Structure formats: C-alpha cells, structure tokens
Amino acid sequence: GAGVSQTPSNKVTEKGKYVELRCDPISGHTALYWYRQSLGQGPEFLIYFQGTGAADDSGLPNDRFFAVRPEGSVSTLKIQRTERGDSAVYLCASSLTGLAGGYEQYFGPGTRLTVT
Amino acid sequence: GENVEQHPSTLSVQEGDSAVIKCTYSDSASNYFPWYKQELGKRPQLIIDIRSNVGEKKDQRIAVTLNKTAKHFSLHITETQPEDSAVYFCAASKGGTYKYIFGTGTRLKVLA
C-alpha cells in the first residue's frame, strides 16, 4: 500500500517568508508526528497528533511554528517569518494506535527546506 | 531531560566483518527501542526493534541487545555487505504512540 507522502520534496524560500509543508499519512493511521532533521543529526521531535488534536507539541521551537490536522488525516506544518536556522529536512511519520500499533513509526521522504 | 547518546559517529568495516553500534538512554521510563537505517536522501526505515521485556532480539544478520539496568542497547550486524552502508539511528520511546528520542546517528561504511 501507499506509504507516508510529503509535499513538496524541496522548498527554497527567502528569510522572513511563510511556508507550509504537507504530510499525507498512511490510511488508517491515527497518530501523526513531525520531526526535524538537521544535517548530520538525528530527527528531532516537533509535534504529535492523535486524531485531530495535538497531543504533544513540546518540541516546537517557538511560536513561529504551528501545525494542524483538521480532519484527522492530512497534516500541515506552518512556519512563519522563516529564519536561516529553520533550514533542515522536515520528516513526517505516522503509526497505528492501540495494541495493533506495535509502536513502529513509518516515515515519509521528508521536505528539504532551505531558507536563503 | 530525555537524551539518547550514540557511538561511534562513523564506523568502517571490511565486508564480512561485524559492526556494533551502541546507544545509551537517560529516561528510565523508556520501554521501546527501534533502530532505523537511512540511506542518503531517503526516508528512515525500521530494521529492528526491541521492547524492554526482552534482552535480545535477532533477525537474520541483525541483532539488538538491551541492558535495562545500565540503560544501554546495541545493534549488531554480522557478515556485513556493501549494501549495509548507510546511517543508522537508534531511538528510545515510552511506547505506545509516544514520541521517539533519536541518537545522533552512526555512518557505517562497509568496504568491499
């Protein structure tokens, strides 16, 4: 079946601009995660959704970052007033919940964001 | 706070030799430990995982060991092949749908 998909695959924007990154989870996965991966580092947690609600947003670095999942499926990560330090690969992951979940998170290919 | 340390950062082995990557976690409530392989420009993919109720798990050439007392877990790859070359990440989680805390990664190079 289809895996997690993310669009765009690459995004170049100027400092100060607004960007939106989209994630399509695996069908039926109620849990959705956003991570950020800087060059040479492991993925860093940003936010986790259970259904439509953000269950844990403790990883969002500041109030320029916001994410939504209005219908419990597709999610959008929004970054306002982008800074050069926001440049990274933004990874989305999804997982099943409950005993059937097995805890595994399935990752998308990522969106490479470059802020110039 | 929650932290996972991973060593070494780079590892080169001859084809056919074994490779070992070690991780240490800080949160004693962690009970699920996945290992992901990430090839250049690709998404991370799960290769093996272990839960805290077992000490070892094996899948063909790959094995993971867990020492809960010491809060250590390790990835062992035997009979390495060139296609094993990639970056490997360990992670720790409190299970269920809890977030992952990742290590900083190990770049494994298998020399033919």
Interface residues (C-beta under 8 A of the other chain):
Chain A: V4 A31 Y33 Y35 G40 Q41 G42 P43 E44 F45 Y48 Q50 A55 D56 G59 L91 S95 T97 G101 Y103 E104 Q105 Y106 F107 G108 P109 G110
Chain B: V4 Q6 Y32 P34 Y36 K42 R43 P44 Q45 L46 D49 R51 F89 A91 S93 G95 G96 T97 K99 Y100 I101 F102 G103 T104 G105
